[in-house]
Amino acid sequence: MTPGKETPGGRSGPDGATISPERAPILTVRGLSKSFGGTRALVDVSLDVLPGEVHGLLGENGSGKSTLIKILAGYHAPDAGEIRIRSTPVKLPLAPGQFRRLGMDFVHQDLGLIPSLTVLENLRVGDLAGRGRLYISWKRERLMARRTFQRYGLDLDPRARVAELSAVERALLAIVRAVEGMRRSSAQAHTEQGLLFLDEPTAFLPRDQVDRLFALVRQIARSNAGVVFVSHDLDEVMAITDRVTVLRNGRRVGSVRTAQTSHGELVHLIVGRELQGVEELPREPRRERPLVCVRELCGGQLQRTSFEVHEHEVLGLTGLVGAGYEEIPYLLFGARTATAGELEVDGRSLRLDSLTPSRAIAAGIGLIPADRQRDGSVGSLSTTDNLTLPVLRNYFRRLALSWSLMRRDAHRLMSAFDVRPPDPALPYAALSGGNQQKVVLAKWLQTRPRLLLLHEPTQGVDVGARQRITRLVREAAAAGTAVVCASADHEQVAALCDRVLIFTRGRLAGELAGDEVTKERITARCLMAGQG
């Protein structure tokens, strides 16, 4: 069907969507463009979002997705283009907060919640603050909040602190808050057709909790609202979306119906080429001496856990949510305090109940945490500063830092690790998620660690960056580093690891090695262990 051609059932939009008079788009974007200096972030992008659909927005890190969303949120002014909300032209750029008056709302990856406040305060703070009332009936507000959660099938205590909630509960709260705001704005505009943007809403959720969030997303779409779902997880995209639009290098390269598209076709649209296969890991039992020995580790949920990691080996740690395996990288780095245990790295023994990050680094240990922005970097500093932090002492010349040497080495690392753009002066926070993760990897791998600890190393990165990160970790292992990777992503664990330890209720419950290391067997063993 030719885009824009009138048909008996209506017409088709620029992305091939059939648009009938009864199902006119909630959002129409035409010819949107944006440049930053000499970089063209968006080039003539067009798309439609229909009522009642979940519309995926896909692309590699740096493809233009964030720029498009920030234009619609009023954060950036476009250079060219137009948008319509429910067929009504909207003047650009949007004023701050105008998106809410247009019936749109956003849930960003960081969720925008205040951990020290209660569920109720986070849910209603914007609305209550705008009323200018001298008195608030908190009893009435709590009752209204409970009724709101009941409509979405949620059991959240309005009095609980957000800091006490699980990851999925925080995500659900953020979405409900946005939907309620969207619906209030839509009611003022005399329409039921609101528009909700979800930017990587599952990035920090355990796999077995994603279905709860998806049930809520489907409920929102059934109410005749539109949902734009941004994600790098193609399995999730295939499961939740009706259509997807793919951006590459700032341009729309295609929009397709999800049910009529294969996983491989989406990958090809996103990266513009066939991905080279990652060579098979050797699955034979390791014969090298153990490089790392963990003995009687206790801390958090973990109870007397012992294991070994061999030189050149990538060891996976996994299990169901709350199994305790996810605490191990932080306990072995001293980022969380163990109550007991001993760690031996290349013949050097360390007491885990007194281990600190500085001692761990001195012993040749590196940690790449799941939350790279909060725990693995300093977003306000330059990429050069972030890359050189672990080796800063190497750049002192006569009691002063040699900035020229720091920038030279940062540029070399960015080129070697394919960080885009390779500009050492850029603030770390300005990089896309996949490129931020490459910087964190480069920062630690330049130290040639004896033990590299990973927690969800490819979380929230695109398929191309995921493959590159996998290859970098395996190259480090081949060079002699022992790698421990804790992850709930069983596909990632199967692709990356030689051997996998399964945990349940804080204890080691099983091991897979060799040909047993497959996504299906890992999942099955985790479920079996969870029932034990």
C-alpha positions as CSV (number, residue, x, y, z in Angstrom):
1,M,0.0,0.0,0.0
2,T,1.4,3.4,-0.9
3,P,1.7,5.7,2.1
4,G,-1.0,8.4,2.2
5,K,-3.1,6.7,-0.5
6,E,-6.9,6.9,0.0
7,T,-8.5,3.5,0.2
8,P,-12.1,2.3,0.6
9,G,-11.3,1.6,4.3
10,G,-9.6,4.9,4.8
11,R,-6.1,6.0,4.0
12,S,-2.6,4.8,5.0
13,G,-0.2,7.0,6.9
14,P,3.5,7.4,6.2
15,D,4.2,4.3,8.2
16,G,1.7,2.1,6.4
17,A,-1.0,2.2,9.1
18,T,-4.5,2.1,7.8
19,I,-6.3,5.2,9.1
20,S,-10.1,5.2,9.0
21,P,-12.1,8.2,9.9
22,E,-13.2,6.4,13.1
23,R,-9.6,5.7,14.1
24,A,-7.7,8.9,13.3
25,P,-4.2,9.1,14.8
26,I,-3.8,10.5,18.3
27,L,-0.3,11.6,17.3
28,T,0.8,12.6,13.8
29,V,4.4,13.5,13.2
30,R,5.5,14.9,9.9
31,G,9.0,15.8,8.7
32,L,10.6,16.3,12.1
33,S,14.3,17.3,12.0
34,K,16.8,18.3,14.6
35,S,20.6,19.0,14.5
36,F,23.1,19.6,17.3
37,G,26.0,21.6,15.8
38,G,27.1,19.5,12.8
39,T,25.3,16.4,14.0
40,R,21.9,15.6,12.5
41,A,20.0,13.8,15.2
42,L,16.7,13.6,13.4
43,V,16.1,13.8,9.6
44,D,12.6,14.2,8.2
45,V,11.0,11.7,10.6
46,S,7.2,10.9,10.2
47,L,4.9,8.5,12.1
48,D,1.4,8.0,13.4
49,V,0.2,6.6,16.7
50,L,-3.3,5.2,16.7
51,P,-5.8,5.0,19.6
52,G,-5.8,1.6,21.2
53,E,-2.4,0.5,20.0
54,V,1.0,-0.1,21.6
55,H,3.5,1.4,19.2
56,G,7.1,0.4,19.5
57,L,9.9,2.9,18.9
58,L,13.1,1.1,18.2
59,G,16.7,1.9,17.1
60,E,20.3,1.6,18.2
61,N,21.7,3.9,20.8
62,G,22.1,7.2,19.2
63,S,19.5,6.5,16.5
64,G,17.3,9.6,17.4
65,K,14.7,8.0,19.7
66,S,15.6,10.2,22.7
67,T,15.7,13.3,20.6
68,L,12.2,12.6,19.2
69,I,10.8,12.0,22.7
70,K,12.4,15.2,24.0
71,I,10.9,17.3,21.2
72,L,7.5,15.9,22.1
73,A,8.1,16.6,25.8
74,G,9.1,20.2,25.0
75,Y,12.7,19.7,26.0
76,H,14.1,20.4,22.5
77,A,12.9,22.7,19.8
78,P,12.9,21.0,16.3
79,D,14.5,22.6,13.3
80,A,11.7,21.6,11.0
81,G,8.5,19.6,11.0
82,E,5.0,19.5,12.5
83,I,2.9,17.5,14.8
84,R,-0.8,17.1,15.3
85,I,-2.6,15.9,18.4
86,R,-5.9,14.3,17.5
87,S,-5.8,16.0,14.1
88,T,-5.2,19.5,15.6
89,P,-2.0,21.2,14.6
90,V,0.3,22.0,17.6
91,K,2.7,25.0,17.5
92,L,6.3,24.0,18.0
93,P,8.4,24.2,20.1
94,L,6.2,23.0,22.9
95,A,6.3,25.1,26.1
96,P,7.5,23.3,29.2
97,G,4.7,21.1,30.6
98,Q,2.5,21.8,27.6
99,F,2.5,18.0,26.7
100,R,0.3,17.4,29.8
101,R,-2.3,19.9,28.6
102,L,-2.3,18.0,25.3
103,G,-3.2,14.7,27.0
104,M,0.4,13.2,26.8
105,D,2.6,11.9,29.6
106,F,6.0,10.3,29.9
107,V,7.6,7.6,32.1
108,H,11.3,7.8,31.7
109,Q,13.8,5.1,32.6
110,D,14.7,6.6,35.9
111,L,10.9,6.8,36.7
112,G,11.1,10.2,38.4
113,L,9.9,9.0,41.8
114,I,11.2,10.4,45.1
115,P,12.2,7.5,47.3
116,S,11.9,9.3,50.6
117,L,8.2,10.2,50.0
118,T,5.2,7.9,50.3
119,V,3.4,6.2,47.5
120,L,0.5,8.7,47.9
121,E,2.8,11.7,47.9
122,N,4.5,10.5,44.7
123,L,1.1,9.8,43.1
124,R,-0.6,13.1,43.9
125,V,2.2,15.6,44.6
126,G,1.8,17.5,41.3
127,D,-1.9,17.7,41.5
128,L,-2.1,18.7,45.1
129,A,0.6,21.3,44.8
130,G,-1.2,23.0,42.0
131,R,-4.5,23.5,43.9
132,G,-3.2,26.0,46.3
133,R,-5.3,24.7,49.2
134,L,-4.6,25.4,52.8
135,Y,-5.9,22.0,54.0
136,I,-5.5,18.5,52.6
137,S,-7.6,15.6,53.9
138,W,-5.0,12.8,53.8
139,K,-7.6,10.3,54.8
140,R,-9.6,11.1,51.8
141,E,-6.6,11.2,49.6
142,R,-5.5,7.7,50.8
143,L,-9.0,6.3,50.0
144,M,-8.9,7.8,46.5
145,A,-5.4,6.4,45.9
146,R,-6.6,2.9,46.9
147,R,-9.5,3.2,44.6
148,T,-7.2,4.3,41.8
149,F,-4.9,1.3,42.4
150,Q,-7.9,-1.1,42.5
151,R,-8.9,0.1,39.0
152,Y,-5.5,-1.1,37.8
153,G,-5.6,-4.4,39.8
154,L,-2.7,-3.2,42.1
155,D,-2.3,-3.7,45.8
156,L,-0.1,-0.7,46.8
157,D,-0.2,0.8,50.3
158,P,-0.5,4.6,49.9
159,R,1.4,5.1,53.2
160,A,4.4,3.0,52.2
161,R,7.7,4.8,51.3
162,V,8.7,4.4,47.7
163,A,12.1,3.3,48.9
164,E,10.4,0.2,50.4
165,L,8.8,-0.9,47.1
166,S,10.1,-3.5,44.8
167,A,11.4,-2.5,41.4
168,V,8.2,-3.6,39.6
169,E,6.0,-1.8,42.1
170,R,8.0,1.4,41.5
171,A,7.6,1.0,37.8
172,L,3.8,0.3,38.1
173,L,3.4,3.4,40.4
174,A,5.2,5.6,37.9
175,I,3.0,4.4,35.1
176,V,-0.2,4.8,37.0
177,R,0.8,8.3,38.0
178,A,1.4,9.2,34.3
179,V,-1.8,7.5,33.1
180,E,-3.9,9.4,35.7
181,G,-2.3,12.7,34.7
182,M,-2.8,11.8,31.0
183,R,-6.5,11.0,31.6
184,R,-7.1,14.3,33.6
185,S,-5.6,16.3,30.8
186,S,-7.5,14.3,28.1
187,A,-10.8,14.9,30.0
188,Q,-10.1,18.7,30.0
189,A,-9.6,18.4,26.3
190,H,-12.9,16.5,26.1
191,T,-11.4,13.3,24.7
192,E,-10.6,9.8,26.0
193,Q,-7.6,9.5,23.6
194,G,-4.5,10.2,25.7
195,L,-1.0,9.2,24.8
196,L,1.6,7.6,27.1
197,F,5.3,7.3,26.4
198,L,7.2,4.5,28.2
199,D,11.0,4.8,27.8
200,E,12.7,1.5,28.7
201,P,10.1,0.8,31.5
202,T,11.4,-2.7,32.1
203,A,15.2,-1.9,32.1
204,F,15.6,-2.7,35.9
205,L,12.8,-5.2,36.3
206,P,13.3,-8.9,36.9
207,R,12.2,-11.0,33.9
208,D,9.4,-12.8,35.9
209,Q,7.9,-9.4,36.8
210,V,7.6,-8.0,33.3
211,D,4.3,-9.7,32.6
212,R,2.7,-7.6,35.4
213,L,3.7,-4.4,33.8
214,F,2.6,-5.6,30.3
215,A,-0.9,-6.4,31.7
216,L,-1.2,-2.8,32.8
217,V,0.1,-1.5,29.4
218,R,-2.6,-3.6,27.6
219,Q,-5.2,-2.3,30.0
220,I,-4.2,1.3,29.1
221,A,-4.3,0.6,25.4
222,R,-7.8,-1.0,25.7
223,S,-9.1,2.3,27.1
224,N,-8.6,3.8,23.6
225,A,-5.3,5.5,24.6
226,G,-2.2,5.2,22.6
227,V,1.1,3.8,24.1
228,V,4.5,4.4,22.7
229,F,6.9,1.7,24.0
230,V,10.7,2.3,23.7
231,S,12.8,-0.8,24.4
232,H,16.0,-2.5,23.3
233,D,14.5,-5.9,24.3
234,L,13.2,-7.4,21.1
235,D,11.4,-10.3,22.8
236,E,9.5,-7.7,24.9
237,V,8.7,-5.7,21.8
238,M,7.4,-8.7,19.9
239,A,5.2,-9.6,22.9
240,I,3.6,-6.2,23.7
241,T,3.5,-4.0,20.5
242,D,1.0,-3.9,17.7
243,R,3.3,-1.9,15.3
244,V,6.9,-0.6,15.5
245,T,8.7,2.3,13.9
246,V,12.5,1.9,13.5
247,L,15.0,4.8,13.5
248,R,18.5,4.5,12.2
249,N,21.0,7.4,12.1
250,G,18.2,9.9,12.8
251,R,16.0,8.6,9.9
252,R,12.9,6.5,9.9
253,V,13.8,3.3,8.0
254,G,10.5,1.5,8.4
255,S,7.3,0.9,10.3
256,V,5.9,-2.7,10.4
257,R,3.1,-4.6,12.0
258,T,4.7,-6.7,14.7
259,A,2.6,-9.8,14.1
260,Q,3.8,-9.9,10.5
261,T,7.5,-9.4,11.3
262,S,10.1,-11.8,12.5
263,H,12.7,-11.2,15.2
264,G,15.5,-11.3,12.5
265,E,13.7,-8.8,10.3
266,L,13.5,-6.3,13.2
267,V,17.2,-6.8,13.9
268,H,18.0,-6.1,10.2
269,L,15.9,-3.0,10.3
270,I,17.6,-1.7,13.4
271,V,21.2,-2.3,12.5
272,G,20.9,-2.2,8.7
273,R,22.9,-5.3,8.2
274,E,23.2,-8.9,9.2
275,L,24.9,-9.2,12.6
276,Q,28.0,-11.4,12.5
277,G,27.5,-14.4,14.6
278,V,29.5,-14.6,17.9
279,E,31.8,-17.6,17.8
280,E,30.8,-20.5,20.0
281,L,32.3,-20.6,23.4
282,P,34.2,-23.7,24.3
283,R,32.0,-25.8,26.5
284,E,34.6,-28.3,27.7
285,P,35.3,-28.5,31.4
286,R,38.1,-26.0,32.4
287,R,41.4,-27.6,33.2
288,E,43.2,-24.5,34.3
289,R,43.9,-23.8,37.9
290,P,41.2,-21.9,39.8
291,L,42.1,-18.2,39.7
292,V,39.4,-17.2,42.1
293,C,38.1,-19.0,45.1
294,V,35.0,-17.8,47.1
295,R,34.6,-19.6,50.5
296,E,31.7,-19.5,52.9
297,L,30.3,-16.1,51.6
298,C,27.5,-14.7,53.7
299,G,25.7,-11.4,53.3
300,G,22.3,-10.1,52.5
301,Q,20.3,-13.1,51.5
302,L,23.3,-15.3,50.8
303,Q,24.1,-18.2,53.1
304,R,27.5,-19.9,53.1
305,T,28.1,-19.8,49.4
306,S,31.4,-21.3,48.0
307,F,32.5,-21.6,44.3
308,E,35.6,-21.3,42.1
309,V,36.3,-19.4,38.9
310,H,39.0,-20.6,36.5
311,E,41.4,-18.5,34.5
312,H,39.8,-17.7,31.0
313,E,36.3,-18.7,32.4
314,V,33.1,-16.7,32.3
315,L,30.9,-17.9,35.2
316,G,27.2,-17.1,35.2
317,L,25.1,-16.6,38.3
318,T,21.3,-16.6,38.0
319,G,18.0,-17.7,39.5
320,L,14.6,-16.3,40.2
321,V,14.0,-12.8,41.5
322,G,15.2,-12.5,45.1
323,A,17.4,-15.6,44.9
324,G,20.4,-13.7,46.2
325,Y,22.8,-14.2,43.3
326,E,22.5,-10.6,42.3
327,E,24.2,-9.5,45.5
328,I,27.4,-11.5,44.9
329,P,29.3,-9.0,42.6
330,Y,28.8,-6.2,45.1
331,L,29.8,-8.4,48.1
332,L,33.0,-9.5,46.3
333,F,33.9,-5.9,45.5
334,G,33.2,-4.5,48.9
335,A,30.4,-2.3,47.7
336,R,28.2,-4.1,50.1
337,T,29.4,-5.5,53.4
338,A,29.5,-9.3,53.8
339,T,29.0,-10.8,57.2
340,A,31.5,-13.6,56.6
341,G,33.6,-15.3,53.9
342,E,37.0,-15.3,52.2
343,L,38.0,-14.4,48.7
344,E,41.2,-15.6,47.1
345,V,42.3,-13.9,43.9
346,D,45.4,-15.2,42.2
347,G,46.8,-16.5,45.5
348,R,45.9,-13.4,47.5
349,S,43.4,-13.9,50.3
350,L,40.9,-11.2,51.3
351,R,38.5,-11.2,54.2
352,L,35.1,-10.3,52.8
353,D,33.7,-8.8,56.0
354,S,36.3,-6.1,55.9
355,L,36.7,-5.7,52.1
356,T,36.5,-2.2,50.7
357,P,36.3,-1.1,47.0
358,S,39.8,0.4,47.2
359,R,41.2,-2.9,48.5
360,A,39.4,-4.8,45.8
361,I,40.8,-2.6,43.1
362,A,44.3,-3.0,44.5
363,A,43.7,-6.8,44.3
364,G,42.9,-6.6,40.6
365,I,39.1,-6.7,40.9
366,G,36.7,-4.6,38.7
367,L,32.9,-4.1,39.1
368,I,30.5,-3.1,36.4
369,P,27.1,-2.6,38.2
370,A,23.6,-2.9,36.7
371,D,22.9,0.8,37.3
372,R,25.8,2.3,35.3
373,Q,24.6,5.9,35.8
374,R,24.2,5.8,39.5
375,D,26.8,3.3,40.6
376,G,29.3,3.0,37.8
377,S,30.1,6.5,36.6
378,V,29.9,10.3,37.3
379,G,27.5,11.7,34.8
380,S,28.5,15.3,35.3
381,L,32.1,14.6,34.5
382,S,33.6,14.3,31.0
383,T,34.1,10.9,29.4
384,T,37.9,11.5,29.8
385,D,37.4,11.9,33.6
386,N,35.3,8.7,33.8
387,L,37.7,6.6,31.8
388,T,40.8,7.6,33.8
389,L,39.3,7.4,37.3
390,P,40.7,3.9,38.2
391,V,44.2,4.8,36.8
392,L,44.4,8.5,37.7
393,R,47.7,8.1,39.5
394,N,49.4,7.2,36.1
395,Y,48.8,10.8,34.9
396,F,50.6,12.8,37.6
397,R,53.5,14.7,36.3
398,R,55.4,16.8,39.0
399,L,52.4,16.7,41.3
400,A,50.0,17.9,38.5
401,L,47.7,16.0,36.2
402,S,48.7,15.7,32.6
403,W,45.4,16.5,30.9
404,S,46.8,16.0,27.4
405,L,47.9,12.4,28.3
406,M,44.5,11.7,29.8
407,R,42.7,13.0,26.7
408,R,45.0,11.0,24.4
409,D,44.4,7.7,26.2
410,A,40.6,8.4,26.5
411,H,40.4,8.9,22.8
412,R,42.4,5.7,22.2
413,L,40.1,3.7,24.5
414,M,36.9,5.2,22.9
415,S,38.1,4.2,19.4
416,A,39.1,0.7,20.6
417,F,35.8,0.1,22.3
418,D,33.7,1.7,19.5
419,V,32.3,4.5,21.7
420,R,30.2,6.9,19.5
421,P,30.9,9.7,19.1
422,P,34.6,9.3,20.0
423,D,34.8,12.7,21.7
424,P,36.6,12.5,25.1
425,A,35.4,16.0,26.0
426,L,31.7,15.0,25.9
427,P,30.0,14.7,29.3
428,Y,29.4,11.0,30.1
429,A,25.7,11.7,30.6
430,A,25.4,12.9,27.0
431,L,26.2,9.4,25.6
432,S,23.5,6.9,24.8
433,G,23.1,3.9,27.1
434,G,25.0,1.4,25.0
435,N,27.9,3.8,24.6
436,Q,27.9,4.6,28.4
437,Q,28.2,0.9,29.0
438,K,31.2,0.6,26.6
439,V,32.9,3.4,28.5
440,V,32.4,1.6,31.9
441,L,33.8,-1.6,30.3
442,A,36.8,0.3,28.9
443,K,37.4,2.0,32.2
444,W,37.9,-1.4,33.9
445,L,39.3,-3.5,31.2
446,Q,42.2,-1.1,30.7
447,T,43.4,-2.2,34.2
448,R,43.6,-5.8,33.0
449,P,41.7,-7.1,36.1
450,R,42.2,-10.6,37.4
451,L,38.6,-10.8,38.4
452,L,35.8,-8.9,36.5
453,L,32.4,-8.7,38.2
454,L,29.4,-8.0,36.0
455,H,25.7,-7.4,36.9
456,E,23.3,-7.2,34.0
457,P,26.1,-6.0,31.6
458,T,23.8,-5.6,28.5
459,Q,20.8,-4.2,30.3
460,G,19.1,-1.4,28.3
461,V,21.5,-1.5,25.3
462,D,20.6,-2.2,21.7
463,V,21.3,-5.4,19.8
464,G,24.5,-4.1,18.1
465,A,26.0,-2.8,21.4
466,R,25.0,-6.0,23.1
467,Q,27.0,-8.1,20.7
468,R,30.0,-5.7,21.0
469,I,29.9,-5.9,24.8
470,T,29.6,-9.7,24.7
471,R,32.6,-9.9,22.5
472,L,34.7,-7.5,24.7
473,V,33.9,-9.5,27.8
474,R,34.9,-12.8,26.1
475,E,38.1,-11.3,24.8
476,A,39.0,-10.2,28.3
477,A,38.4,-13.8,29.5
478,A,40.5,-15.2,26.7
479,A,43.3,-12.9,27.8
480,G,43.2,-14.5,31.3
481,T,40.6,-12.6,33.3
482,A,38.2,-14.6,35.4
483,V,34.7,-13.2,34.8
484,V,31.6,-13.5,37.0
485,C,28.3,-12.4,35.4
486,A,25.1,-12.1,37.5
487,S,22.1,-11.8,35.3
488,A,18.4,-12.6,35.1
489,D,18.6,-12.5,31.3
490,H,18.9,-16.3,30.5
491,E,19.6,-15.7,26.9
492,Q,22.5,-13.4,27.8
493,V,23.8,-15.9,30.3
494,A,23.7,-18.7,27.7
495,A,25.5,-16.6,25.1
496,L,28.2,-15.4,27.4
497,C,29.0,-18.0,30.0
498,D,31.0,-21.3,30.1
499,R,29.4,-22.4,33.3
500,V,26.2,-21.3,35.2
501,L,25.4,-21.5,38.9
502,I,21.7,-21.6,39.8
503,F,20.6,-19.9,43.1
504,T,17.4,-20.1,45.1
505,R,16.6,-18.6,48.5
506,G,20.2,-17.4,49.1
507,R,21.8,-20.8,48.4
508,L,23.5,-22.5,45.5
509,A,21.0,-25.0,44.1
510,G,22.6,-26.3,40.9
511,E,25.2,-26.0,38.1
512,L,25.1,-26.3,34.4
513,A,28.1,-26.7,32.2
514,G,29.1,-27.6,28.6
515,D,26.2,-28.4,26.3
516,E,23.7,-27.9,29.2
517,V,24.3,-24.1,29.0
518,T,21.3,-23.1,27.0
519,K,18.5,-20.6,27.6
520,E,15.9,-23.3,27.9
521,R,17.8,-25.4,30.4
522,I,18.8,-22.4,32.5
523,T,15.1,-21.3,32.7
524,A,13.9,-24.8,33.5
525,R,16.5,-25.2,36.3
526,C,15.7,-21.9,37.8
527,L,12.0,-22.7,37.9
528,M,12.7,-26.2,39.4
529,A,15.0,-24.7,42.0
530,G,12.4,-22.1,42.9
531,Q,9.8,-24.9,43.6
532,G,12.2,-26.7,45.8
